[in-house]
């Protein structure tokens, strides 16, 4: 496979190429060191946080003179405008090699990535690396009702799979499917890439199309824009506004909540126990994934609906008991310990409103477990958000 050719920097003619390459080399070295630090230390270790802080500070300095860092990726290292930054021969798993192995062929880092996105990228690289090692050694994921994806990554998750749901604003990447045997070189178009069409093929297509056209519009088999009255085919301002409003509403719709509402409707409308038990099984399988995705408001919705249904439904005892057990399990010290540890090890704190909503749906005895964890938390931002979220709940009780 050939790496994607790199676009030229926007202001390359105004830069000192040597100084720019040296600055990029320093940043790549800092990235490698930070990656190894995140592999050696746990997130609650001070060395882990120090490495991330130094990386962020170094990139803030870098952005004072550069707008973006556009790199090609090969098995031998990173490339920038024909210059290769080779892998460290003393380490078998260098950053460029890990990216190249999972199909990435180019990456662009822009100003702002050091605030949070770069840390998430390193975390995903380590997660893919761990999953790859588990695949090699045949290690299986431990089973359990409340196994958090954060601590037990699936063995089949490669980096491209993990990057797919990420909504990076300051990081762009180009990739090929790992199973592809051939990879067509990419053509330069500013700071983005697209698959190129050879000039001779393009010229042949244009000649073929030109030959089919007739000078007389009456004999021309192709319809043209001028043949129609354009004003009849355009939307007026009200229609455009209505479509925009409907699109916005569709994007703001919470898909998880809609699916769960359907499941709860099935639970309430069925008059015998087997479908209800199946609904509870599905919800129990969804809970660990929702918690791993930090969808705390959706988890709170599940607890709230389960409580409301148990108060108003005349369902079989088995179905209602299983539904009530969801709140009991989530409020247990074992599950709360896992949840709070995951929050402590995360790089970004959860939304305060979502966390307040979730904690408000737990049983009262869960407050004691949370209060025991507060002084033990190492992540100051998570501690602050958790304290603010717990404050109205503690006052109400």
C-alpha positions in Angstrom: 0.0 0.0 0.0 1.2 3.5 -0.8 0.7 6.3 1.7 -1.6 9.2 0.9 0.4 12.0 -0.6 0.3 15.1 1.5 -1.2 18.4 0.6 1.0 21.5 0.7 0.6 23.7 3.7 -1.4 26.8 3.0 1.3 29.2 3.8 4.3 27.0 3.0 5.9 29.6 0.9 6.1 32.0 3.8 7.6 29.5 6.3 11.1 28.5 7.2 10.9 24.8 6.1 13.8 23.7 8.3 12.4 25.4 11.4 8.9 24.0 10.7 10.2 20.4 10.3 12.2 20.7 13.6 9.1 21.9 15.4 7.0 19.1 14.0 9.8 16.6 15.0 9.7 17.9 18.6 5.9 17.5 18.7 6.0 14.0 17.3 8.6 13.1 19.9 6.4 14.6 22.7 3.5 12.5 21.3 5.5 9.3 21.5 6.6 10.0 25.1 3.0 10.8 26.1 1.7 7.7 24.5 4.3 5.5 26.4 3.4 7.4 29.6 -0.3 6.6 29.2 0.6 3.0 28.6 2.8 2.7 31.7 0.7 4.6 34.2 -3.0 4.5 35.2 -5.1 7.6 34.7 -5.2 8.4 38.4 -1.3 8.4 38.6 0.2 11.9 38.8 2.8 11.0 36.1 -0.1 10.3 33.7 -1.7 13.7 34.2 1.7 15.4 34.1 2.4 13.9 30.7 -0.9 15.0 29.3 -0.5 18.6 30.7 3.0 18.8 29.1 1.7 17.6 25.8 -1.1 20.2 25.8 1.3 23.0 26.7 3.8 22.0 24.0 1.0 22.1 21.3 -0.2 25.5 22.5 3.3 26.8 21.9 3.4 25.0 18.5 0.2 26.7 17.4 1.7 30.1 17.9 3.6 29.7 14.7 1.7 26.9 12.9 -2.0 26.6 11.9 -2.1 22.8 11.5 0.0 19.7 11.3 -0.6 17.6 8.2 1.2 14.2 8.2 1.4 11.2 6.0 1.6 7.8 7.8 3.7 4.8 6.7 5.1 1.8 8.4 8.4 3.5 8.8 7.2 6.7 10.4 5.4 10.0 9.7 6.0 12.1 6.6 5.8 15.8 6.0 6.4 17.3 2.6 8.9 14.6 1.6 10.6 14.5 5.0 10.3 11.2 7.0 10.3 11.2 10.7 11.4 7.6 11.3 10.2 5.3 14.1 12.3 4.8 17.1 14.1 1.5 16.6 14.3 0.9 20.3 10.5 0.6 20.5 8.5 -2.0 18.6 5.1 -0.2 18.9 5.7 3.4 17.7 2.8 5.8 17.2 3.1 5.8 13.4 3.2 2.0 13.3 0.1 1.7 15.5 -1.8 4.0 13.2 -0.5 2.5 10.0 -1.3 -1.1 11.2 -5.0 -0.2 11.7 -5.4 1.5 8.3 -4.7 5.2 8.9 -2.6 6.8 6.1 -2.8 10.5 6.9 -3.7 12.6 9.9 -4.3 16.4 10.3 -4.1 18.0 13.8 -5.4 21.6 14.1 -5.3 24.2 16.8 -7.7 23.2 19.6 -7.0 19.5 19.5 -4.8 19.7 22.6 -7.8 20.7 24.8 -9.4 17.3 24.8 -9.5 15.5 21.5 -5.8 14.6 21.4 -6.2 12.9 24.8 -9.2 10.9 23.5 -7.2 9.9 20.4 -4.3 8.5 22.6 -6.8 6.7 24.8 -8.4 5.1 21.7 -5.0 4.1 20.4 -4.1 2.4 23.7 -7.5 0.7 23.7 -7.0 -0.7 20.2 -3.5 -1.8 21.2 -4.8 -3.6 24.3 -7.5 -5.3 22.2 -4.9 -6.4 19.6 -2.8 -8.0 22.4 -5.9 -9.8 23.7 -6.6 -11.1 20.3 -3.0 -12.3 20.0 -3.0 -14.1 23.4 -6.5 -15.4 23.2 -7.6 -13.6 26.4 -11.3 -13.5 26.7 -13.4 -10.7 28.2 -14.7 -11.6 31.7 -18.5 -12.1 31.8 -20.9 -10.2 34.1 -24.1 -8.3 34.2 -22.3 -4.9 34.8 -19.0 -5.2 33.0 -18.0 -1.7 31.8 -16.7 -1.4 28.3 -14.1 1.1 29.6 -12.3 -1.5 31.5 -12.8 -4.6 29.3 -12.6 -3.6 25.6 -13.8 -6.1 23.0 -11.1 -8.1 21.4 -12.3 -7.3 17.9 -12.2 -3.5 18.3 -9.6 -1.9 16.0 -8.7 1.7 15.9 -11.0 2.5 12.9 -13.9 1.0 14.7 -13.2 3.0 17.8 -12.7 6.3 15.8 -16.0 5.8 13.9 -18.4 7.3 16.5 -16.0 10.1 17.5 -17.0 13.6 16.4 -13.5 15.2 16.2 -13.6 18.9 15.3 -9.8 19.5 15.2 -8.5 16.1 14.1 -9.0 14.7 10.6 -7.7 11.4 9.2 -7.6 9.4 6.0 -7.7 5.6 6.1 -8.0 2.4 4.0 -9.7 -0.7 5.0 -7.2 -3.1 6.5 -8.4 -5.9 4.2 -7.7 -3.9 1.0 -4.8 -5.4 -1.0 -4.3 -2.3 -3.1 -4.6 1.4 -2.2 -4.8 4.0 -4.9 -2.8 7.1 -4.2 -4.8 10.1 -3.2 -4.8 13.4 -5.1 -4.1 16.7 -3.4 -7.0 19.1 -3.0 -6.1 21.8 -0.5 -6.0 20.3 3.0 -8.4 17.5 2.1 -8.1 14.3 0.0 -10.2 12.7 -2.7 -9.7 9.8 -5.1 -8.1 11.1 -8.3 -9.3 10.3 -11.9 -6.5 9.9 -14.4 -6.4 12.8 -16.9 -6.6 10.5 -19.9 -9.7 8.8 -18.6 -11.3 12.2 -17.8 -10.5 13.5 -21.3 -12.0 10.3 -22.9 -15.2 10.6 -20.9 -15.6 14.3 -21.9 -15.0 13.5 -25.6 -17.6 10.7 -25.5 -20.1 13.0 -23.9 -19.4 15.8 -26.4 -19.9 13.4 -29.3 -23.4 12.5 -28.1 -24.5 16.2 -28.0 -26.3 17.7 -31.0 -26.1 21.4 -31.9 -29.9 21.6 -32.4 -31.8 21.7 -29.2 -34.8 20.0 -30.8 -32.8 16.8 -31.5 -30.7 16.9 -28.3 -31.6 13.8 -26.2 -30.3 15.4 -23.0 -32.5 17.7 -21.0 -30.8 21.0 -20.0 -31.6 23.4 -17.2 -32.7 26.0 -19.6 -35.4 23.7 -21.0 -37.4 24.1 -17.8 -38.8 27.0 -15.9 -36.5 27.1 -12.9 -38.9 29.1 -10.7 -41.3 26.2 -10.6 -38.8 23.8 -9.1 -37.4 25.9 -6.2 -38.8 26.0 -2.7 -40.0 29.3 -1.3 -38.7 30.7 2.0 -41.4 29.2 4.1 -40.9 25.7 2.8 -37.1 26.0 3.3 -37.7 27.1 6.9 -40.0 24.3 7.5 -37.6 21.7 6.1 -34.8 23.2 8.2 -36.9 23.0 11.3 -37.8 19.4 10.7 -34.2 18.5 10.1 -33.1 20.2 13.3 -35.9 18.4 15.2 -34.7 15.0 13.7 -31.1 15.6 14.8 -32.2 16.7 18.3 -34.3 13.5 18.7 -32.8 11.1 21.3 -32.7 7.8 19.5 -31.9 5.8 22.6 -34.9 7.3 24.4 -37.2 6.5 21.5 -36.1 2.8 21.4 -36.5 2.5 25.1 -40.0 4.1 25.1 -41.0 1.4 22.6 -39.6 -1.4 24.9 -41.5 0.0 27.9 -44.7 0.2 25.8 -44.3 -3.5 25.0 -43.8 -4.2 28.7 -47.0 -2.5 29.7 -49.2 -3.8 26.9 -48.3 -7.4 27.2 -50.5 -9.4 29.7 -48.3 -12.4 30.2 -44.8 -12.6 31.6 -42.5 -14.0 28.9 -42.4 -10.8 26.6 -41.9 -8.6 29.7 -38.9 -10.7 30.8 -37.4 -10.4 27.3 -37.8 -6.6 27.5 -36.0 -6.5 30.8 -33.2 -8.7 29.4 -32.7 -6.2 26.6 -32.7 -3.2 28.9 -30.1 -5.0 31.2 -27.9 -5.6 28.2 -28.2 -2.0 27.1 -27.3 -0.5 30.5 -23.5 -1.2 30.5 -23.1 0.2 27.0 -25.1 3.4 27.8 -23.0 3.9 30.9 -19.8 3.3 28.9 -21.0 5.9 26.3 -21.7 8.4 29.2 -25.4 8.6 28.3 -26.3 9.2 32.0 -29.5 11.0 31.1 -30.7 7.9 29.2 -29.9 5.7 32.2 -31.9 8.1 34.4 -34.8 7.8 32.0 -34.7 4.0 32.3 -34.8 4.2 36.1 -37.6 6.8 36.1 -39.8 4.9 33.7 -39.2 1.6 35.5 -40.3 3.2 38.8 -43.4 4.8 37.2 -44.4 1.5 35.5 -44.1 -0.5 38.8 -46.5 2.1 40.4 -49.2 2.0 37.8 -49.0 -1.3 36.0 -50.8 -4.5 36.9 -48.0 -6.7 35.5 -47.0 -10.2 36.6 -44.9 -10.2 39.7 -41.8 -11.6 37.9 -41.7 -8.8 35.4 -42.1 -6.1 38.0 -39.5 -7.6 40.3 -36.9 -7.7 37.5 -37.7 -4.1 36.6 -37.3 -3.0 40.3 -34.0 -4.9 40.5 -32.5 -2.6 37.9 -32.6 0.4 40.3 -31.4 -1.8 43.2 -28.4 -3.1 41.2 -27.4 0.3 39.9 -27.6 1.7 43.5 -25.4 -1.2 44.9 -21.9 -0.3 46.1 -20.3 -2.8 43.6 -21.8 -1.1 40.6 -21.3 2.5 42.0 -17.6 1.7 42.7 -17.1 0.8 39.0 -19.0 3.8 37.8 -17.1 6.2 40.1 -13.8 4.7 39.2 -14.6 5.1 35.5 -15.5 8.8 36.1 -12.2 9.3 38.0 -10.2 7.9 35.1 -11.9 9.8 32.4 -10.3 12.9 30.8 -13.4 15.0 30.6 -16.0 15.3 33.4 -19.7 14.4 32.6 -22.4 17.0 32.1 -23.5 18.2 35.5 -27.3 18.0 34.6 -27.0 14.5 33.3 -25.1 13.3 36.4 -27.6 15.0 38.7 -30.5 13.4 36.9 -28.9 9.9 37.2 -28.0 10.3 40.9 -31.5 11.5 41.6 -32.9 8.2 40.3 -30.8 6.0 42.5 -31.8 4.7 45.9 -31.1 6.9 49.0 -28.5 4.5 50.4 -26.3 5.1 47.3 -25.4 8.6 48.7 -23.2 7.0 51.4 -21.1 5.2 48.7 -20.7 8.4 46.7 -19.7 10.5 49.8 -17.1 7.9 50.6 -15.6 8.2 47.1 -15.5 12.0 47.0 -12.3 12.5 49.0 -10.6 9.6 47.2 -11.2 11.0 43.7 -7.9 12.1 41.9 -9.6 14.0 39.0 -10.4 17.4 40.4 -12.8 18.3 37.6 -14.8 15.1 38.1 -14.8 15.8 41.9 -16.2 19.3 41.3 -18.9 18.1 39.0 -19.9 15.2 41.3 -20.1 17.5 44.3 -22.3 20.0 42.5 -24.5 17.1 41.2 -24.8 15.6 44.6 -25.6 18.8 46.4 -29.4 19.1 45.5 -29.9 15.4 46.2 -28.3 15.6 49.6 -30.5 18.6 50.5 -33.6 16.8 49.4 -32.8 13.8 51.7 
